[in-house]
Amino acid sequence: MNSTQETQNAQNANGTQDAQDTLRADVLVIGFGKGGKTAAAALGRLGRRVVLVEQSERMYGGTCPNVGCVPSKGLVHHSRKRREDDDPQEFYRDAVQKVQQVREFMRAGNYDGLNSLETVSVVTGRAVFTDPHTVAVTTDVGDRLTVSAETHPSSTEAFNELPTVIVHEDDEN
Ligand SMILES: Cc1cc2nc3c(=O)[nH]c(=O)nc-3n(C[C@H](O)[C@H](O)[C@H](O)COP(=O)(O)OP(=O)(O)OC[C@H]3O[C@@H](n4cnc5c(N)ncnc54)[C@H](O)[C@@H]3O)c2cc1C
C-alpha cells in the first residue's frame, strides 16, 4: 500500500483530515513494535481514533519479528539441523530464505491485524515532533504529512489508573 492510500485510509478511519494534509487523532503512537501495536490495538478497541506511525514498511511488528528475536532464533534453529555433508553456502542461503519467509508472514499478519481495526490507521514514514502534540511525517517517497493528537496515552482513561500490585512477603527477596 502506498502512502497516498494510507493517507486516504487514515482519512476514512478518522474522518478528520484537513486541507493541509493534517491527520487529527485521539492518540498518536510512534513505532509498530510490541509496545506500539499493543497500545494502538487496545486504545482502538476502546473506541479511540488512533494513528500509528512506523518509519519503515519492513518494520511492521517492530524489532522482534523483523531484525530481533525471530530471525536470530530462526537462524540458530536452522544451524542445529545442518549435517556434515550439507554445502555450507547453500545451507546458509536456504536458512536465510526460510527466515525471510517467516518475517514476511509475520509482518503481513501484524499489519493486517492492526490496520483492519476501523479506529486504527497505520501511516508509514518517519515521525519528528514539531510540538508536544504534533509530528511531521516524511514517507519513503518524500511525501510530508502532519499528525496531531489531542491526548498523550498517559492522559487517556485506559491509562488513568495504575494497576494494583500485590506483593507477598515471600516475593520480597
Ligand atoms: C537481536 C535481538 C534479539 C532479541 N531477542 C529477544 C528475545 O528472544 N526475547 C525477547 O523478549 N526480546 C528479544 N529482543 C528484544 C525485543 O526485540 C524488544 O524488547 C522489543 O522489540 C521492544 O519492543 P518495542 O515496541 O519497545 O520496540 P521496537 O520493537 O524496537 O519497535 C520500535 C519501532 O519504532 C519504529 N520507529 C523508531 N523511531 C521512529 C520514528 N521516529 N518514526 C516512526 N517509527 C519509528 C522502529 O522502526 C520500530 O519498528 C531482541 C532484540 C534484538 C535486537
The ligand as an SDF file (V2000), in Angstrom:
LIG
                    3D

 53 58  0  0  0  0  0  0  0  0999 V2000
   18.9090   -9.4340   18.0400 C   0  0  0  0  0  0  0  0  0  0  0  0
   17.7910   -9.2860   19.0490 C   0  0  0  0  0  0  0  0  0  0  0  0
   17.2350  -10.4160   19.6190 C   0  0  0  0  0  0  0  0  0  0  0  0
   16.1940  -10.2850   20.5470 C   0  0  0  0  0  0  0  0  0  0  0  0
   15.6750  -11.4260   21.1210 N   0  0  0  0  0  0  0  0  0  0  0  0
   14.6700  -11.3300   22.0170 C   0  0  0  0  0  0  0  0  0  0  0  0
   14.0870  -12.4910   22.6020 C   0  0  0  0  0  0  0  0  0  0  0  0
   14.4770  -13.6230   22.3040 O   0  0  0  0  0  0  0  0  0  0  0  0
   13.0970  -12.3290   23.5140 N   0  0  0  0  0  0  0  0  0  0  0  0
   12.6400  -11.0860   23.8690 C   0  0  0  0  0  0  0  0  0  0  0  0
   11.7420  -10.9970   24.7110 O   0  0  0  0  0  0  0  0  0  0  0  0
   13.1560   -9.9660   23.3340 N   0  0  0  0  0  0  0  0  0  0  0  0
   14.1550  -10.0520   22.4190 C   0  0  0  0  0  0  0  0  0  0  0  0
   14.6780   -8.9130   21.8580 N   0  0  0  0  0  0  0  0  0  0  0  0
   14.1580   -7.6150   22.3130 C   0  0  0  0  0  0  0  0  0  0  0  0
   12.8390   -7.2400   21.6280 C   0  0  0  0  0  0  0  0  0  0  0  0
   13.0140   -7.2120   20.2200 O   0  0  0  0  0  0  0  0  0  0  0  0
   12.4260   -5.8660   22.1550 C   0  0  0  0  0  0  0  0  0  0  0  0
   12.2590   -5.9590   23.5430 O   0  0  0  0  0  0  0  0  0  0  0  0
   11.1260   -5.3900   21.5570 C   0  0  0  0  0  0  0  0  0  0  0  0
   11.2160   -5.3580   20.1640 O   0  0  0  0  0  0  0  0  0  0  0  0
   10.8200   -3.9980   22.1060 C   0  0  0  0  0  0  0  0  0  0  0  0
    9.5890   -3.5780   21.5310 O   0  0  0  0  0  0  0  0  0  0  0  0
    9.2840   -2.0410   21.3550 P   0  0  0  0  0  0  0  0  0  0  0  0
    7.8810   -1.9160   20.8720 O   0  0  0  0  0  0  0  0  0  0  0  0
    9.6370   -1.3180   22.5930 O   0  0  0  0  0  0  0  0  0  0  0  0
   10.3220   -1.5050   20.2550 O   0  0  0  0  0  0  0  0  0  0  0  0
   10.5820   -1.9970   18.7730 P   0  0  0  0  0  0  0  0  0  0  0  0
   10.0820   -3.3750   18.5200 O   0  0  0  0  0  0  0  0  0  0  0  0
   12.0460   -1.7280   18.5230 O   0  0  0  0  0  0  0  0  0  0  0  0
    9.6970   -1.0210   17.8840 O   0  0  0  0  0  0  0  0  0  0  0  0
   10.0240    0.3430   17.7090 C   0  0  0  0  0  0  0  0  0  0  0  0
    9.5550    0.7300   16.3050 C   0  0  0  0  0  0  0  0  0  0  0  0
    9.5830    2.1420   16.2060 O   0  0  0  0  0  0  0  0  0  0  0  0
    9.9630    2.4910   14.8920 C   0  0  0  0  0  0  0  0  0  0  0  0
   10.4650    3.8640   14.9740 N   0  0  0  0  0  0  0  0  0  0  0  0
   11.5080    4.3220   15.7020 C   0  0  0  0  0  0  0  0  0  0  0  0
   11.6280    5.6560   15.5600 N   0  0  0  0  0  0  0  0  0  0  0  0
   10.6180    6.0520   14.7280 C   0  0  0  0  0  0  0  0  0  0  0  0
   10.2090    7.3180   14.2060 C   0  0  0  0  0  0  0  0  0  0  0  0
   10.8530    8.4530   14.5240 N   0  0  0  0  0  0  0  0  0  0  0  0
    9.1470    7.3510   13.3690 N   0  0  0  0  0  0  0  0  0  0  0  0
    8.4730    6.2100   13.0500 C   0  0  0  0  0  0  0  0  0  0  0  0
    8.8160    4.9760   13.5300 N   0  0  0  0  0  0  0  0  0  0  0  0
    9.8780    4.9200   14.3530 C   0  0  0  0  0  0  0  0  0  0  0  0
   11.0330    1.4470   14.5470 C   0  0  0  0  0  0  0  0  0  0  0  0
   11.1970    1.2970   13.1520 O   0  0  0  0  0  0  0  0  0  0  0  0
   10.4420    0.1910   15.1810 C   0  0  0  0  0  0  0  0  0  0  0  0
    9.6500   -0.5720   14.2980 O   0  0  0  0  0  0  0  0  0  0  0  0
   15.7000   -8.9940   20.9140 C   0  0  0  0  0  0  0  0  0  0  0  0
   16.2510   -7.8540   20.3170 C   0  0  0  0  0  0  0  0  0  0  0  0
   17.2750   -7.9840   19.3920 C   0  0  0  0  0  0  0  0  0  0  0  0
   17.8580   -6.7200   18.7620 C   0  0  0  0  0  0  0  0  0  0  0  0
  1  2  1  0
  2  3  1  0
  2 52  2  0
  3  4  2  0
  4  5  1  0
  4 50  1  0
  5  6  2  0
  6  7  1  0
  6 13  1  0
  7  8  2  0
  7  9  1  0
  9 10  1  0
 10 11  2  0
 10 12  1  0
 12 13  2  0
 13 14  1  0
 14 15  1  0
 14 50  1  0
 15 16  1  0
 16 17  1  0
 16 18  1  0
 18 19  1  0
 18 20  1  0
 20 21  1  0
 20 22  1  0
 22 23  1  0
 23 24  1  0
 24 25  2  0
 24 26  1  0
 24 27  1  0
 27 28  1  0
 28 29  2  0
 28 30  1  0
 28 31  1  0
 31 32  1  0
 32 33  1  0
 33 34  1  0
 33 48  1  0
 34 35  1  0
 35 36  1  0
 35 46  1  0
 36 37  1  0
 36 45  1  0
 37 38  2  0
 38 39  1  0
 39 40  1  0
 39 45  2  0
 40 41  1  0
 40 42  2  0
 42 43  1  0
 43 44  2  0
 44 45  1  0
 46 47  1  0
 46 48  1  0
 48 49  1  0
 50 51  2  0
 51 52  1  0
 52 53  1  0
M  END
$$$$
